[in-house]
């Protein structure tokens, strides 16, 4: 049976970054790593929203990415 090892999480904010040549809004990504993987999704969203409020650009979305290595258990 496989077991998770070295789990980690990060919060990703997508922020508006001006207009492209076609007139559409371009997005930039802000990544905040080393987030506790035990954090609930609600808490991760709350933290992402708080970090978004510190940005000078308008936040388009908040995302969370979890990853882990798998080892034989």
Secondary structure, 3 states (H helix, E strand, C coil): CEEEEEEEEEEEEEEEEEECCCCCEEEEEEEEEEECCCCCHHHHHHHHHHHHHCCCCCEEEEEEEEEEEEEEC
